[in-house]
């Protein structure tokens, strides 16, 4: 059974995901729900068309793809399964929150790394430490009588 979200999902004030990019399916879930779990399809499966969406820039899509990992299918859809709540509405809300959190995380570009050099003092400290360890290990060796 598929159900569609009726409103766009707002990520930030200037970015929102179209409801055309989202599709829902509800399946039976294990977990909380007692006897009801065997009768009612409460687990929400949210499918976001990552490859086909025009809401996100290509760089954001690429970061989202790497953040999502194996949750991205071969056809370019991001699949989020929520089954922790007892109701469809609770699981739907949970899946949407997880999707928005992932997209918000992908919106932040990674900070470029600045190449730095170790200071002279840090190099000297490292070499002094090595010399000290070398001396400690030399003292552990067996003493020879001819020296």
Secondary structure, DSSP 8 states (H G I E B T S, - for coil): -EE--SS-EEEETTEEE-GGGEEEEEE---SSSGGGGGT---EEEEEEETTT-SSS-HHHHHHHHHHHGGGB-TTSEEEEEE-SSSSHHHHHHHHHHHHHHHHHHHHS-----------HHHHHHHHHHHHHHHHHHHHHS---TT-
